Amino acid sequence: MRAGVVPARTLVRRGWDMAPKPFSDRRAAGKALAAALAGYANRSDVVVLGLARGGVPVAAEVARALGAPLDVFVVRKLGVPGFDELALGAIASGGVRVLNQPMIHELGITTQALEEIATTEGEELERRERAYRGGRPMVDVAGRTIVLVDDGLATGASMFAAIEALRQRRVGSIVAAAPVASREAVFALRGRADEVVSVMTPEPFRAVGLWYDDFTQTSDEEVRALLSRNSTTGGNGVVIPCGDQVMRANLAVPAATRGIVIFAHGSGSSRLSPRNRFVARALNQAGFATLLLDLLTRQEEAEDDRTGRLRFDIILLATRLECATRWVMEQPALESLPVAYFGASTGAAAAIVAASHLPDVCAVVSRGGRPDLAGPALARLRAPTRFIVGGLDTPIIELTDDAQRQITARTDVRVVAGATHLFEEPGALDEVARLASEWFRRWMPGERAEHGGLSLNGERRRSAWTPRPWAFPRAI
């Protein structure tokens, strides 16, 4: 007997309606499914999509365990009138329709009746897409490995429709996954998905809900909350156009957002930098949306690995950062948010240059930055800027001193005692996150016209960190 298959005779003899079910709820089922998908953990190409609505709580546990982005994929079952659990087919995002023609013929469903069902479900599909993401773009799936999750597979019609729709988006590969599935659905899906994973394939199957103690319908509010929670622990992958190139980025938008911080990574780094991701999570928890992006394309990264040249092309990096800023301002869910920059190493110079060109950037934070590489942009900078440097990073301290003397905007230097350039010492990065959050809270979401460009009579400020409330240091 296959592992995980419960004999039908046992189900009948024990009184199945009263016996404990294999899964207490969708969350427990998600944890079990995540264990079966452990081979996909910590892979940068993996995206987890939960089929709305019941698949999202399961998918959230899978995404958490795999360390992968989570998003919702909306599919609506075309149910038989009066027997909604029985599917005539399904529709999915992009206008894809999958029909169970033998069942339609057997039940004598007319074309008019089918169209009426499809129209009703299509309207609901559009409503849910708007409601779940709140205007946020869907995670980038092109070329990615998609783990497509539902809470169970009876006929597999919803999963079929989702797979067909995703194929049109040119994904890399698709793993169809569910805690429990009928053998018929698994067999049929093997011809459509690249892999099918199920914790259980019991016989007789009957219905998905029979395998859960709690199979309460998932609400729209729960889906929104799960997506929002995921956005504070990694974010959704998006692609941002810039001229004839595109940039890869991770966008995280908390439920209550006071502004968005765009990250510019340092020399030889990327949006996956563990240090920037650490700071981004802290900012998410403080109520800031974050956008971590790769300023170089994959081809450019390969070239830069060989030559080390492009990481110092500040004009190129600043141009890419400006493209990302304009992209943010064009997104319906983001366009009203104040924008700030967090730059590290050479990315800090790019942030200063971009901010000197864009008056809507209301604050900048530099972590171990190279402001000297910003050149004439230092004198044009109008956004309030905080420099965070390691106490043992003498070269950066000296470069920051020189740069600060050229800036007429409001500036502040904070020295993290005992920290080196990468802030790898215990507690050092926590202090960076605290100082960055403090600065952004001060200047976001203040009115840009009120704060931007204030020189405060040319005062420049420098301070060393001490565990006391923030205060302006003396002018130097």
VEXDREN-2710 file (C-alpha; in Angstrom, 1 decimal):
% VEXDREN-2710
k/r/px/py/pz
1/MET/0.0/0.0/0.0
2/ARG/1.3/3.5/-0.9
3/ALA/2.3/5.7/2.1
4/GLY/-0.4/8.1/3.0
5/VAL/-3.3/6.1/1.5
6/VAL/-6.0/5.3/4.0
7/PRO/-7.9/2.0/3.1
8/ALA/-11.6/2.7/2.4
9/ARG/-12.6/-0.2/4.7
10/THR/-10.9/1.5/7.6
11/LEU/-12.8/4.7/6.9
12/VAL/-16.1/3.0/7.0
13/ARG/-15.5/0.8/10.0
14/ARG/-14.2/3.7/12.2
15/GLY/-17.2/5.9/11.4
16/TRP/-15.3/8.5/9.2
17/ASP/-17.6/11.4/10.1
18/MET/-16.6/11.2/13.8
19/ALA/-12.9/10.1/13.4
20/PRO/-10.1/12.6/13.6
21/LYS/-9.1/13.8/10.1
22/PRO/-5.6/13.7/8.7
23/PHE/-5.4/17.6/8.7
24/SER/-6.7/19.7/11.5
25/ASP/-6.9/22.8/9.2
26/ARG/-5.4/24.3/6.1
27/ARG/-2.4/25.6/8.1
28/ALA/-1.5/22.1/9.3
29/ALA/-2.0/20.8/5.8
30/GLY/0.3/23.5/4.5
31/LYS/3.1/22.4/6.9
32/ALA/2.7/18.8/5.8
33/LEU/2.8/19.8/2.2
34/ALA/5.9/22.0/2.8
35/ALA/7.8/19.0/4.1
36/ALA/7.0/17.1/0.9
37/LEU/8.3/20.1/-1.1
38/ALA/11.5/20.6/0.9
39/GLY/13.7/20.1/-2.2
40/TYR/12.5/23.5/-3.4
41/ALA/13.6/25.4/-0.3
42/ASN/15.9/28.4/-0.5
43/ARG/15.9/28.6/-4.3
44/SER/15.9/32.1/-5.8
45/ASP/13.8/30.9/-8.8
46/VAL/10.9/29.5/-6.9
47/VAL/7.5/31.3/-6.5
48/VAL/4.6/29.9/-4.5
49/LEU/1.1/30.7/-5.9
50/GLY/-2.0/29.8/-3.8
51/LEU/-5.3/29.2/-5.7
52/ALA/-7.9/31.5/-4.2
53/ARG/-9.3/31.3/-1.8
54/GLY/-8.7/28.0/0.1
55/GLY/-5.3/27.4/-1.4
56/VAL/-3.8/30.6/0.0
57/PRO/-3.5/29.5/3.7
58/VAL/-1.9/26.3/2.6
59/ALA/0.4/28.1/0.2
60/ALA/1.4/30.6/2.9
61/GLU/2.8/27.8/5.0
62/VAL/4.6/26.4/2.0
63/ALA/6.1/29.8/1.1
64/ARG/7.3/30.4/4.6
65/ALA/9.0/27.0/4.8
66/LEU/10.6/27.3/1.4
67/GLY/11.7/30.9/1.9
68/ALA/9.9/31.8/-1.4
69/PRO/7.6/34.7/-2.5
70/LEU/3.9/34.2/-2.1
71/ASP/1.1/35.4/-4.3
72/VAL/-2.5/34.5/-5.1
73/PHE/-3.7/33.1/-8.4
74/VAL/-7.4/33.4/-9.0
75/VAL/-9.3/30.5/-10.5
76/ARG/-13.1/30.2/-10.4
77/LYS/-14.7/26.8/-10.6
78/LEU/-17.7/26.5/-13.0
79/GLY/-19.9/24.5/-10.6
80/VAL/-23.0/22.5/-11.5
81/PRO/-26.1/24.5/-10.3
82/GLY/-27.1/23.2/-6.9
83/PHE/-23.9/21.0/-6.7
84/ASP/-21.1/23.6/-6.5
85/GLU/-18.5/21.0/-5.4
86/LEU/-19.0/19.3/-8.8
87/ALA/-17.1/21.2/-11.5
88/LEU/-18.1/21.6/-15.1
89/GLY/-14.7/23.3/-15.6
90/ALA/-12.9/26.4/-14.5
91/ILE/-11.8/29.9/-15.6
92/ALA/-8.5/31.7/-14.7
93/SER/-6.8/35.0/-15.0
94/GLY/-6.1/35.9/-18.6
95/GLY/-9.4/34.6/-20.0
96/VAL/-8.4/30.9/-19.9
97/ARG/-11.3/28.4/-19.8
98/VAL/-11.1/24.7/-19.2
99/LEU/-14.2/22.6/-19.6
100/ASN/-15.1/19.1/-18.6
101/GLN/-17.0/18.2/-21.8
102/PRO/-18.0/14.7/-20.8
103/MET/-19.7/15.9/-17.7
104/ILE/-21.4/18.8/-19.5
105/HIS/-22.7/16.3/-22.0
106/GLU/-23.8/13.8/-19.4
107/LEU/-25.7/16.4/-17.3
108/GLY/-27.2/18.1/-20.4
109/ILE/-25.9/21.5/-19.6
110/THR/-26.9/23.9/-22.4
111/THR/-24.5/26.4/-24.0
112/GLN/-26.6/29.3/-22.7
113/ALA/-26.5/27.9/-19.1
114/LEU/-22.8/27.4/-19.3
115/GLU/-22.2/31.0/-20.5
116/GLU/-24.4/32.4/-17.7
117/ILE/-22.3/30.4/-15.1
118/ALA/-19.0/31.6/-16.8
119/THR/-20.1/35.2/-16.8
120/THR/-21.0/35.2/-13.2
121/GLU/-17.8/33.6/-12.2
122/GLY/-15.8/35.9/-14.4
123/GLU/-17.1/38.9/-12.7
124/GLU/-16.2/37.4/-9.3
125/LEU/-12.7/36.5/-10.6
126/GLU/-12.1/40.2/-11.5
127/ARG/-13.4/41.4/-8.2
128/ARG/-11.2/39.1/-6.2
129/GLU/-8.1/40.0/-8.2
130/ARG/-8.7/43.7/-7.3
131/ALA/-9.5/43.0/-3.7
132/TYR/-6.6/40.6/-2.8
133/ARG/-3.7/42.6/-4.1
134/GLY/-5.1/46.1/-3.5
135/GLY/-3.6/47.3/-6.8
136/ARG/-0.2/45.7/-6.3
137/PRO/1.2/44.0/-9.4
138/MET/1.3/40.2/-9.6
139/VAL/4.6/38.6/-8.7
140/ASP/6.9/38.1/-11.7
141/VAL/6.5/34.5/-12.9
142/ALA/8.4/34.6/-16.2
143/GLY/11.1/31.9/-16.3
144/ARG/10.4/31.0/-12.6
145/THR/9.6/27.6/-11.0
146/ILE/6.0/27.9/-9.9
147/VAL/4.8/25.8/-6.9
148/LEU/1.0/26.0/-7.5
149/VAL/-0.9/25.1/-4.4
150/ASP/-4.5/24.3/-3.6
151/ASP/-6.1/22.9/-0.5
152/GLY/-7.2/19.7/-2.3
153/LEU/-7.7/18.2/-5.8
154/ALA/-11.0/16.5/-6.5
155/THR/-11.3/16.7/-10.3
156/GLY/-8.3/19.1/-10.7
157/ALA/-10.3/21.4/-12.9
158/SER/-9.2/24.6/-11.1
159/MET/-5.6/23.4/-11.2
160/PHE/-5.8/22.6/-14.9
161/ALA/-7.1/26.2/-15.7
162/ALA/-4.3/27.7/-13.6
163/ILE/-1.6/25.7/-15.3
164/GLU/-2.9/26.7/-18.8
165/ALA/-3.0/30.4/-17.8
166/LEU/0.5/30.2/-16.3
167/ARG/1.9/28.5/-19.4
168/GLN/0.8/31.6/-21.3
169/ARG/2.9/33.7/-19.0
170/ARG/6.0/31.7/-20.0
171/VAL/6.9/30.3/-16.7
172/GLY/9.9/28.0/-16.3
173/SER/8.2/24.9/-14.8
174/ILE/5.1/24.2/-12.7
175/VAL/4.8/22.0/-9.7
176/ALA/1.1/21.2/-8.9
177/ALA/0.8/20.6/-5.2
178/ALA/-2.0/19.8/-2.7
179/PRO/-2.2/18.1/0.7
180/VAL/-4.8/15.7/-0.6
181/ALA/-5.9/14.7/-4.1
182/SER/-7.9/12.0/-5.9
183/ARG/-5.9/9.5/-7.8
184/GLU/-7.8/10.6/-11.0
185/ALA/-6.7/14.2/-10.6
186/VAL/-3.1/13.3/-9.9
187/PHE/-3.0/11.0/-13.0
188/ALA/-4.6/13.8/-15.2
189/LEU/-2.3/16.5/-13.9
190/ARG/0.9/14.5/-14.7
191/GLY/0.3/15.3/-18.3
192/ARG/0.0/19.0/-17.7
193/ALA/2.3/19.9/-14.8
194/ASP/6.1/19.2/-14.7
195/GLU/5.6/17.6/-11.3
196/VAL/2.7/16.7/-9.1
197/VAL/3.1/16.5/-5.3
198/SER/0.4/15.3/-2.9
199/VAL/0.7/14.2/0.7
200/MET/-2.3/11.9/0.4
201/THR/-4.1/10.2/-2.5
202/PRO/-6.8/8.3/-0.6
203/GLU/-9.5/6.0/-2.0
204/PRO/-12.4/6.5/-2.1
205/PHE/-11.8/10.3/-2.3
206/ARG/-15.4/11.6/-2.1
207/ALA/-14.6/15.4/-1.4
208/VAL/-11.7/17.6/-0.2
209/GLY/-13.5/18.8/2.9
210/LEU/-13.7/15.2/4.3
211/TRP/-10.0/15.2/5.0
212/TYR/-10.0/18.3/7.3
213/ASP/-11.3/18.7/10.8
214/ASP/-11.8/22.4/10.1
215/PHE/-12.6/23.2/6.5
216/THR/-14.2/26.6/7.1
217/GLN/-14.4/28.7/4.0
218/THR/-11.4/31.1/3.6
219/SER/-12.5/34.7/3.6
220/ASP/-11.2/37.6/1.4
221/GLU/-9.9/39.3/4.5
222/GLU/-7.8/36.2/5.4
223/VAL/-6.3/36.1/1.9
224/ARG/-5.4/39.8/2.1
225/ALA/-3.9/39.4/5.5
226/LEU/-1.8/36.4/4.5
227/LEU/-0.5/38.2/1.4
228/SER/0.3/41.3/3.4
229/ARG/2.1/39.2/6.1
230/ASN/4.2/37.5/3.4
231/SER/5.1/40.9/1.9
232/THR/6.9/41.8/5.2
233/THR/9.1/38.7/5.0
234/GLY/10.6/38.8/1.6
235/GLY/8.2/40.5/-0.8
236/ASN/6.8/39.7/-4.2
237/GLY/9.0/39.6/-7.3
238/VAL/8.3/42.2/-10.0
239/VAL/10.1/43.4/-13.1
240/ILE/10.7/47.1/-13.8
241/PRO/11.3/48.4/-17.4
242/CYS/14.2/50.8/-18.0
243/GLY/14.8/51.7/-21.6
244/ASP/15.4/48.5/-23.5
245/GLN/16.3/46.6/-20.3
246/VAL/14.3/45.3/-17.3
247/MET/15.3/45.1/-13.7
248/ARG/14.3/42.4/-11.2
249/ALA/13.0/43.6/-7.9
250/ASN/11.3/42.4/-4.7
251/LEU/8.4/44.6/-3.6
252/ALA/7.0/44.3/0.0
253/VAL/3.9/46.4/1.0
254/PRO/2.7/46.1/4.6
255/ALA/-1.0/46.5/5.3
256/ALA/-0.6/49.9/6.8
257/THR/2.0/51.8/4.8
258/ARG/3.5/55.3/5.5
259/GLY/6.0/55.4/2.6
260/ILE/8.2/53.4/0.4
261/VAL/12.0/52.9/0.6
262/ILE/13.8/52.0/-2.6
263/PHE/17.1/50.1/-2.0
264/ALA/20.2/50.7/-4.1
265/HIS/22.7/47.8/-3.4
266/GLY/26.4/48.1/-3.1
267/SER/29.4/46.8/-5.1
268/GLY/29.0/43.3/-6.5
269/SER/25.7/42.8/-4.5
270/SER/22.1/42.3/-5.5
271/ARG/18.5/42.6/-4.3
272/LEU/19.2/39.3/-2.4
273/SER/21.8/40.9/-0.2
274/PRO/21.2/39.5/3.3
275/ARG/22.1/42.8/4.9
276/ASN/19.7/44.9/2.9
277/ARG/17.0/42.2/3.3
278/PHE/17.5/42.4/7.1
279/VAL/17.0/46.2/7.1
280/ALA/14.1/45.9/4.7
281/ARG/12.3/43.5/7.0
282/ALA/12.8/45.9/9.9
283/LEU/11.4/48.8/7.8
284/ASN/8.4/46.6/6.8
285/GLN/7.7/46.0/10.5
286/ALA/7.9/49.8/11.0
287/GLY/5.2/50.3/8.4
288/PHE/7.3/51.1/5.3
289/ALA/7.0/49.5/1.9
290/THR/10.3/48.4/0.4
291/LEU/11.6/47.8/-3.1
292/LEU/14.9/45.9/-3.4
293/LEU/16.1/45.8/-6.9
294/ASP/19.0/44.6/-9.1
295/LEU/20.4/47.7/-10.7
296/LEU/22.2/45.5/-13.3
297/THR/20.7/42.9/-15.6
298/ARG/21.9/39.3/-15.5
299/GLN/24.1/39.8/-18.5
300/GLU/25.6/43.0/-16.9
301/GLU/26.1/41.1/-13.6
302/ALA/28.1/38.5/-15.4
303/GLU/30.2/41.1/-17.1
304/ASP/30.7/42.9/-13.8
305/ASP/31.8/39.7/-12.1
306/ARG/34.6/39.5/-14.7
307/THR/35.6/43.2/-14.8
308/GLY/34.3/44.9/-11.7
309/ARG/33.6/47.9/-13.9
310/LEU/29.8/48.4/-13.9
311/ARG/29.5/48.6/-10.1
312/PHE/31.3/51.9/-10.3
313/ASP/29.3/53.3/-13.2
314/ILE/27.3/55.6/-10.9
315/ILE/25.5/57.3/-13.8
316/LEU/24.2/53.9/-15.0
317/LEU/23.2/52.9/-11.5
318/ALA/21.5/56.2/-10.8
319/THR/19.6/56.0/-14.1
320/ARG/18.3/52.6/-13.2
321/LEU/17.3/53.9/-9.7
322/GLU/15.4/56.8/-11.3
323/CYS/13.5/54.3/-13.6
324/ALA/12.5/52.3/-10.5
325/THR/11.3/55.5/-8.8
326/ARG/9.2/56.5/-11.7
327/TRP/7.8/53.0/-11.9
328/VAL/6.7/53.2/-8.2
329/MET/5.0/56.5/-8.9
330/GLU/3.0/55.0/-11.7
331/GLN/1.6/52.1/-9.7
332/PRO/-1.9/52.7/-8.4
333/ALA/-1.3/51.3/-5.0
334/LEU/2.0/53.1/-4.6
335/GLU/1.7/56.4/-6.4
336/SER/0.6/58.4/-3.3
337/LEU/3.4/57.1/-1.1
338/PRO/6.4/59.3/-0.2
339/VAL/9.6/57.9/-1.6
340/ALA/13.0/57.6/0.1
341/TYR/16.3/55.8/-0.8
342/PHE/18.5/53.4/1.2
343/GLY/21.9/53.1/-0.4
344/ALA/24.9/50.9/0.4
345/SER/28.5/51.3/-0.8
346/THR/28.4/52.5/-4.4
347/GLY/24.6/52.3/-4.3
348/ALA/24.7/55.2/-1.9
349/ALA/26.4/57.3/-4.5
350/ALA/23.7/56.3/-7.0
351/ALA/21.0/57.2/-4.5
352/ILE/22.5/60.7/-4.0
353/VAL/22.7/61.3/-7.7
354/ALA/19.2/60.1/-8.4
355/ALA/17.8/62.1/-5.4
356/SER/19.5/65.2/-6.8
357/HIS/17.5/64.8/-10.0
358/LEU/14.2/63.9/-8.4
359/PRO/12.6/66.4/-6.1
360/ASP/10.0/63.9/-4.9
361/VAL/12.6/61.9/-3.1
362/CYS/12.1/63.1/0.5
363/ALA/14.9/61.3/2.4
364/VAL/18.1/59.3/1.9
365/VAL/20.0/56.9/4.2
366/SER/23.6/55.8/3.3
367/ARG/25.0/52.6/4.9
368/GLY/28.8/52.4/4.6
369/GLY/28.3/54.5/1.4
370/ARG/30.7/56.0/-1.1
371/PRO/29.3/59.5/-1.3
372/ASP/32.6/60.7/-2.9
373/LEU/31.5/58.9/-6.1
374/ALA/28.4/61.2/-6.4
375/GLY/30.6/64.1/-7.4
376/PRO/28.8/67.4/-8.3
377/ALA/25.4/65.8/-7.2
378/LEU/26.4/66.4/-3.6
379/ALA/26.0/70.1/-4.0
380/ARG/22.6/69.6/-5.7
381/LEU/21.2/67.2/-3.1
382/ARG/18.1/68.6/-1.4
383/ALA/16.8/65.5/0.4
384/PRO/17.6/65.2/4.1
385/THR/20.4/62.6/4.3
386/ARG/21.7/60.4/7.1
387/PHE/25.1/58.7/6.8
388/ILE/25.5/55.5/8.9
389/VAL/29.2/54.4/9.1
390/GLY/31.1/51.8/11.1
391/GLY/33.3/53.1/13.9
392/LEU/36.2/51.0/12.6
393/ASP/35.6/51.9/8.9
394/THR/38.1/54.8/8.9
395/PRO/38.3/55.3/5.1
396/ILE/34.5/55.7/4.8
397/ILE/34.4/58.0/7.8
398/GLU/36.9/60.3/6.1
399/LEU/35.1/60.2/2.7
400/THR/31.8/61.0/4.5
401/ASP/33.3/63.9/6.2
402/ASP/34.5/65.4/2.9
403/ALA/31.2/64.7/1.2
404/GLN/29.1/66.2/4.0
405/ARG/31.0/69.5/3.7
406/GLN/29.7/69.8/0.1
407/ILE/26.1/69.2/0.9
408/THR/23.8/72.1/1.7
409/ALA/20.8/69.9/2.5
410/ARG/20.1/68.7/6.0
411/THR/22.6/65.9/6.9
412/ASP/23.4/63.7/9.8
413/VAL/26.2/61.2/10.5
414/ARG/25.8/58.3/12.9
415/VAL/28.8/56.2/13.8
416/VAL/28.1/52.6/15.0
417/ALA/30.8/51.9/17.5
418/GLY/32.9/48.8/16.9
419/ALA/31.4/48.1/13.5
420/THR/33.4/47.5/10.3
421/HIS/32.4/48.2/6.8
422/LEU/29.8/45.4/6.4
423/PHE/28.3/45.8/9.9
424/GLU/28.8/42.1/10.5
425/GLU/29.4/42.4/14.3
426/PRO/26.6/41.3/16.7
427/GLY/24.0/44.0/17.0
428/ALA/25.5/46.3/14.4
429/LEU/23.0/45.7/11.7
430/ASP/20.1/46.0/14.2
431/GLU/21.5/49.5/14.9
432/VAL/21.6/50.3/11.2
433/ALA/18.0/49.3/10.9
434/ARG/17.0/51.3/13.9
435/LEU/18.8/54.4/12.7
436/ALA/17.3/54.1/9.2
437/SER/13.8/53.6/10.5
438/GLU/14.2/56.6/12.8
439/TRP/15.3/58.8/9.9
440/PHE/12.5/57.8/7.6
441/ARG/9.9/58.2/10.3
442/ARG/11.2/61.8/10.8
443/TRP/10.9/62.7/7.1
444/MET/8.1/60.5/5.8
445/PRO/5.4/61.1/5.1
446/GLY/6.1/64.8/5.6
447/GLU/5.3/67.1/2.8
448/ARG/8.1/67.2/0.3
449/ALA/7.9/70.9/-0.3
450/GLU/8.2/71.5/3.5
451/HIS/11.3/69.4/4.1
452/GLY/13.2/69.1/0.8
453/GLY/16.0/71.5/0.2
454/LEU/16.2/73.0/3.7
455/SER/19.9/73.8/4.5
456/LEU/19.2/75.0/8.0
457/ASN/21.6/77.9/7.4
458/GLY/24.2/75.5/6.1
459/GLU/24.5/73.5/9.3
460/ARG/26.0/70.0/9.1
461/ARG/25.6/67.5/11.8
462/ARG/27.7/64.6/12.9
463/SER/27.0/62.3/15.8
464/ALA/28.2/59.1/17.3
465/TRP/25.5/56.6/18.4
466/THR/24.6/56.5/22.0
467/PRO/21.6/54.7/23.5
468/ARG/19.5/57.8/24.2
469/PRO/16.8/59.7/22.2
470/TRP/17.8/61.2/18.9
471/ALA/18.8/64.8/19.0
472/PHE/20.5/67.2/16.7
473/PRO/24.3/67.2/17.2
474/ARG/26.2/70.5/17.1
475/ALA/27.1/72.0/13.8
476/ILE/30.6/71.3/12.4
END
